[in-house]
Amino acid sequence: MFRSTSNPKVSIVIATYNSEKYLKYLFESLLSQEGVPHKDVEIIFVDGNSSDSTVELLYDFMHKYKEMFYDIKVIVHDANYGVSRARNDGIKISKGEYVLILDSDVMLPPNGLYTLLNFMEKSSDPFLAGVKALHILPESVIGKLTLDRIINCKHIGRVTEHYGIADATLLKRKIFNEVGFYREDMGPPFSSLEDWELGMRIKRKGYKVVMLGDLIAIHKPKTSNEASPASSLWHSIKSRLKEYFSQKKAIELAKVIKAAPTIDKLKICAMTLLINIALFIFAYGVFLSNSTLILTGILLFLIPYFLYVTYSLVYFKECRIAHRL
């Protein structure tokens, strides 16, 4: 189906930074891909000046397997400029008809690349810009009811639209020419909504990106000596709330809203307004030492989460506790 030409069919762009504990799994995933000739695949690693053994491991992999693939390149920045610049630099030197944005801590199954490419090649939708795998944490695979599981359960076994351009997302090269690259002023030195900002620009141009709910990629595979993370539903919610209220997150959320189509602007603004009203009521209650206002603020703040969890548990069998997920 995929024939070798003077250029690769797909370029895999992988940003790394102190990623050594995941590289074993990443390399295994890259080498295990079936259905697409390795000679049709270009791999580009872009590292943010890692302080661990990441760079050495990347060069070892390149020297050992470069002849197997169309090409393997390793770019090392002189500092950690963030995932956006790393991805952009990789995309700009890539030669593939398609570009696969692959995170260094995500493992594709052996049929992963073939499934993504096959979906794009067979699609007759001229507005389909890209396709991605459903990536979930290992504990969600084995059955714990985590927030990760609840958020993703509506995608399992379905083809749904999703605009976070990260994890394991295959895009047509021409899309970058039309909508531009990742914003490099978002997130440095670490990732923070730059994937959604790019996704919103793609959507605003009239294109769509879909997620294949039956193609599972594992996010952050645990090593044998790594302790299981605290992944309870409540712990997950608290972590997300703490992240949400950082000043930097608020600034970057504004950039996502600016990039989004009108309907998405309204959705995001409505949710943000609800949360801010809840915060105001809570703070005012604390100021007046009024327990009713404090409780009202807390409940209003948690309503979106409770509604989403309830909706998922009721309508998606993949989330039901009865199925021991």
Secondary structure by P-SEA (a helix, b strand, c coil): cccccccccbbbbbbbcccccaaaaaaaaaaaccccccccbbbbbbbcccccaaaaaaaaaaaaccccccbbbbbbccccccaaaaaaaaaaaccccbbbbcccccccccaaaaaaaaaaaaccccccccccccccccccccccccaaaaaccccccccccccccccbbbbcccccccccccccccccccccaaaaaaaaaaaaacbbbbbcccccccccccccccccccccaaaaaaaaaaaaacaaaaaaaaaaaaaccaaaaaaaaaaaaaaaaaaaaaaaaaaaccaaaaaaaaaaaaaaaaaaaaaaacccccccccccc
